[in-house]
Amino acid sequence: MNAAESRLFKCSAVISDVDGTLVTSRDKRLTERAAATVTALRKRGILFTIISSRPPGGLRKLLEPLAINTPMGCFNGGTLVGPDLKIITEHLLSAEVARRAVDMLDKFGVQAWVFSGRDWLVHKLDAPYVAHEELTLGFPPKKVEDFGHALDTAVKIVGVSQDFALLARCEAEGRTLLAGQASVARSQQYYLDMTDPIANKGAALTEIAALLAVPLEEVAVIGDGGNDVPMFKLGGLSIAMGNAIPDVQAQADLVTETNDNEGFAKAIERFILGGAGADIAGAT
């Protein structure tokens, strides 16, 4: 599909990823232009919501500037919440699978994070990406020596590494080891997310579209990570960010610019609103 063909697409809703898509990379900032395009969507009668790898609390600071009043997906779809962040549905990893996932990460020498209930648990507070994720989520992790009973109620386990090639190998093994038992995909090159098999962005997209009473073929989706590909396969129009790896871009209908160059706003303006920049306050 090209840009001209996208204008023939009937869009009733836009569902977006957050990190690497809706916000900037370093400071996790929602730009004025991005917020303005969401306002412009609503003026056209187009619904907007998000599906993120973040926990519910990590979405709190986006609610007001985006005026979100629809269900949202967290933990790659492991949890659906309302605009008040109250849980609508939740899909936990089985305790056995959670333990096998952590054991696999240990074997690879990959840092493990566990999200259970409202808690984000880590072994080392000064480990790589912990401070970065704290900035992203807006709350700190809890340091534990052992994940213990938290693995009985884990909604997401994340493998974290600065060695992207190592994490890619870990991802491949995880998909084999946990086939049919967990959804295994990288949300960033340095984050490997493991959730319940039905806790993926494709399943979340289907559930949210049903709650919004919008046919999947009328939903546009936008994202940058491997965990966004299940959305791409089901949405009526899929848009990959310019910062996505080539394999992710190849699985989308269209590609926009990077998240640090207003890629989200430019995609909405060009592919959904038809280049109607005059409708968008603050667009330049």
C-alpha positions, -999 to +999 in steps of 0.1 A: +000+000+000+013+035-009+004+069+006-022+075-021-039+041-015-039+048+023-063+077+016-089+051+004-086+033+037-116+039+060-101+047+094-124+045+125-096+041+151-058+045+155-040+023+180-004+032+187+026+017+205+043+041+230+080+038+234+099+041+201+067+054+185+046+080+204+074+094+225+110+105+220+138+081+227+160+098+253+136+118+274+104+099+267+086+131+258+053+134+240+057+163+216+031+190+211+028+180+175+021+144+184-006+154+210-021+178+184-025+150+158-044+129+184-067+159+190-071+162+152-081+126+149-109+130+175-122+161+156-125+138+126-145+113+148-115+088+148-109+070+181-074+068+196-058+045+221-025+028+229-011-007+234+022-006+252+047-029+268+045-006+299+027-015+331-005+005+338+013+030+361+037+037+333+009+052+311-004+076+337+015+107+325+001+102+290-036+101+300-042+139+303-022+152+273-038+126+251-072+129+267-075+091+266-110+079+274-108+044+258-095+010+270-057+006+267-033-023+265-004-028+289+023-054+292+019-060+254-017-069+260-012-089+292-035-064+309-062-042+295-072-012+316-097+016+314-088+053+313-089+051+351-062+024+350-085-001+366-080-036+352-105-049+326-088-082+318-055-097+328-035-127+315-007-140+338+022-163+329+019-197+345+043-200+375+062-229+358+067-209+326+078-178+345+104-198+363+116-215+331+119-180+315+140-166+343+162-198+342+168-193+305+178-157+310+202-167+337+217-193+314+224-166+288+237-142+314+209-118+307+194-095+333+159-104+343+131-081+354+097-093+367+065-074+367+040-088+392+010-069+405+020-033+408+057-042+414+087-040+391+113-063+406+150-063+397+182-079+413+204-048+408+193-012+409+225+000+391+222-025+362+220-013+326+187+003+315+172+004+350+175+041+353+163+045+318+132+024+325+125+043+357+125+075+337+101+059+312+077+045+337+078+072+363+083+049+393+113+030+407+118-008+408+121-029+439+154-047+446+151-083+456+176-111+460+151-137+447+119-133+427+103-160+448+065-160+449+063-130+425+068-156+397+034-171+407+017-139+396+040-125+369+023-107+340+056-100+322+092-110+324+118-090+306+153-100+295+176-070+294+210-067+277+234-043+261+245-071+238+218-070+211+231-101+193+231-121+225+195-110+232+185-120+196+199-155+203+181-156+236+149-146+218+152-174+193+158-200+221+129-186+241+105-190+212+115-226+209+117-234+246+084-216+255+065-223+222+028-223+229+034-213+265+045-177+262+046-149+237+083-140+232+093-108+213+116-079+217+100-045+223+133-028+218+167-042+207+177-044+244+144-056+259+130-092+254+094-094+266+078-127+277+041-128+284+012-152+284+006-166+248-026-146+244-009-115+259+003-101+227-005-069+208-025-087+182-048-103+207-050-069+226-059-052+193-087-076+187-101-072+222-099-034+222-115-032+187-144-053+200-148-031+230-148+000+208-172-017+183-148-010+154-140-036+127-104-046+126-102-036+089-110+000+100-082+002+126-048+018+117-019+006+139+016+021+143+047+008+161+084+001+159+091-032+177+090-069+170+062-070+195+041-047+173+041-071+143+011-091+156-008-057+154+004-052+119-009-085+108-045-078+120-050-040+115-065-026+084-035-003+079-001-008+095+026+018+098+062+011+110+084+038+124+116+048+107+136+037+137+122+001+134+146-026+123+143-035+086+125-068+094+098-049+113+095-023+085+091-050+059+060-063+077+041-030+077+021-014+049+038+019+052+069+034+069+071+069+085+101+088+099+117+081+133+102+088+167+128+115+172+118+133+140+080+135+146+074+102+128+041+095+146+027+129+139+038+129+103+023+094+098-011+106+111-010+138+091+000+121+059-016+087+059-047+092+081-057+129+079-046+131+042-020+158+047-045+182+063-019+200+083-040+230+086-063+210+109-035+204+133-026+230+159+011+234+162+020+214+131+051+227+112 
